Amino acid sequence: MDAIKHPHVTEKTVDKMDFDNKMVFICQTDAAKDEIQAEVEQQFDLTITNINTMITPKGEKKAEVTLSDDHDAQEVASRIGVF
């Protein structure tokens, strides 16, 4: 699976991790939501409750995933090396 390219980290996405328990990933533009969700859940051993995707003005696809209450976005980001 190659739906996910890398995590997207900015001040705004760090706030989403802190306050909304969300993480943002840059994905392949042709990846479907279910493919992205399956890859994130499998690769990082998470449970996702919601996923929103958008195409940026640069033509990149961003996926904003909401993690279940069982997982903490900051802890997951630390574990995968974002911080």
C-alpha positions as CSV (number, residue, x, y, z in Angstrom):
1,M,0.0,0.0,0.0
2,D,1.3,3.4,-0.9
3,A,-1.7,5.7,-0.2
4,I,0.2,7.7,2.4
5,K,3.2,9.8,1.5
6,H,4.1,11.4,4.9
7,P,2.6,13.1,8.0
8,H,1.9,16.8,7.5
9,V,3.1,18.9,10.4
10,T,2.4,22.6,10.8
11,E,1.4,24.8,13.7
12,K,-2.3,24.3,12.7
13,T,-2.0,20.5,12.5
14,V,-0.2,20.4,15.9
15,D,-3.1,22.3,17.4
16,K,-5.5,19.7,15.9
17,M,-3.4,17.0,17.5
18,D,-3.6,18.8,20.9
19,F,-7.2,19.8,21.0
20,D,-9.1,17.6,18.5
21,N,-7.1,14.3,18.6
22,K,-6.6,14.5,14.8
23,M,-3.6,13.8,12.6
24,V,-3.0,15.1,9.0
25,F,-1.2,13.1,6.3
26,I,-0.2,13.9,2.7
27,C,-1.6,11.2,0.4
28,Q,-1.5,10.0,-3.2
29,T,-4.1,12.1,-5.1
30,D,-5.8,9.0,-6.5
31,A,-6.2,7.3,-3.0
32,A,-9.7,6.7,-1.8
33,K,-10.8,7.4,1.8
34,D,-11.1,3.7,2.6
35,E,-7.6,3.0,1.3
36,I,-6.1,5.8,3.4
37,Q,-8.0,4.7,6.5
38,A,-7.0,1.1,6.1
39,E,-3.3,2.0,5.6
40,V,-3.2,4.4,8.6
41,E,-4.9,1.8,10.8
42,Q,-2.6,-1.0,9.7
43,Q,0.7,1.0,9.5
44,F,0.3,2.8,12.9
45,D,-1.9,0.4,14.7
46,L,-4.7,2.9,15.3
47,T,-8.5,3.1,15.1
48,I,-10.0,5.9,13.1
49,T,-13.4,7.3,13.7
50,N,-13.6,9.8,10.9
51,I,-11.6,10.9,7.8
52,N,-11.8,14.1,5.7
53,T,-9.8,14.6,2.5
54,M,-9.1,17.7,0.6
55,I,-7.0,18.8,-2.4
56,T,-4.6,21.7,-1.6
57,P,-4.0,24.6,-4.0
58,K,-0.6,22.9,-4.7
59,G,-2.4,19.8,-6.0
60,E,-1.6,17.6,-3.0
61,K,-4.2,15.5,-1.2
62,K,-4.4,15.9,2.6
63,A,-6.3,13.5,4.8
64,E,-7.3,14.7,8.2
65,V,-8.0,11.6,10.4
66,T,-9.8,11.7,13.7
67,L,-8.5,9.0,16.1
68,S,-10.7,7.1,18.5
69,D,-10.6,8.0,22.2
70,D,-8.3,4.9,22.8
71,H,-5.4,6.7,21.0
72,D,-3.7,10.0,21.7
73,A,-2.6,11.9,18.6
74,Q,0.4,13.4,20.4
75,E,1.6,10.1,21.6
76,V,1.2,8.5,18.2
77,A,3.0,11.5,16.5
78,S,5.9,11.0,19.0
79,R,6.0,7.3,18.4
80,I,6.2,7.7,14.6
81,G,8.9,10.4,14.8
82,V,7.0,13.5,14.0
83,F,8.2,15.3,17.1
